[in-house]
Amino acid sequence: MKLYGHVNRKSPNSFKLLVMLAEANASCEYIPVDLAGGAQRRPEFLAINSHGKVPVLVDGDFTLPESDAILWYLAETFPEAGLLPGPGDGTIAARRQRARTLQWCDFASTSVYPAYYEVYLHTASLALEKRNAAIAEAALQRFLRAMTVMESTLAAQSFIAGQYSIADVALASVIQMARIRLPGDPANHPAINAWMDRVSARPAWKKTLASAE
Ligand SMILES: N[C@@H](CCC(=O)N[C@@H](CS)C(=O)NCC(=O)O)C(=O)O
């Protein structure tokens, strides 16, 4: 297996896959792609992913972009890691628990990440003259709305989908980045903080943090 990526604590799409691989104790060649240098737009990389984005997993003759699909594939490939409930189990309970897990992966990628990104753009990333305070504020409200949902869920259970899973890996990777980049840490809520402590205390998480700036 090969993973093309760009790993640091502010790149959750690749970071979460290294956590997953560490959880599975799986061997996989990691190939860093120099995004700042434009390596993702070179023909040799576009031949792997015509979208020109990382991460991409190559497993033999199977090439898979999109971090949540890769996360799911790895969790199914390494069931002993236990990060996807009951793979292959067709009972209604297992199917519902897998759907619950996907629900939170989707929440991380389609609610939390886009809201985070727009706040980041309009508070820090864009040139001053291009920043728009109203857009930043509207995005912050969307981010806070998502935090309220997470906070109430995590006040009632230790992990976001019930048991520790790829959903925690996906969501905590986004929160980690938001903590570094958003002014005032809008993810600062007691149950979210306690959950982040639980997740980041795991050996796989510590190992990945040690290898990522
Ligand atoms: N939905 C994709 C997003 C991938 C993505 O946006 N990757 C960024 C790095 S985190 C990238 O490759 N950017 C380079 C570019 O767009 O040129 C996923 O979850 O994998």
The ligand as a Gaussian input file, in Angstrom:
#p B3LYP/6-31G(d) Opt

LIG

0 1
 N      -12.568000      15.931000      -0.195000
 C      -11.151000      15.678000      -0.323000
 C      -10.397000      16.991000      -0.165000
 C       -8.960000      16.857000      -0.598000
 C       -8.222000      18.174000      -0.530000
 O       -8.821000      19.272000      -0.581000
 N       -6.915000      18.076000      -0.412000
 C       -6.092000      19.246000      -0.340000
 C       -5.085000      19.107000       0.812000
 S       -5.910000      18.873000       2.340000
 C       -5.270000      19.367000      -1.610000
 O       -4.808000      18.381000      -2.136000
 N       -5.074000      20.595000      -2.085000
 C       -4.241000      20.852000      -3.206000
 C       -4.959000      21.510000      -4.345000
 O       -6.200000      21.632000      -4.291000
 O       -4.283000      21.925000      -5.272000
 C      -10.718000      14.637000       0.713000
 O      -11.402000      14.503000       1.741000
 O       -9.732000      13.941000       0.486000

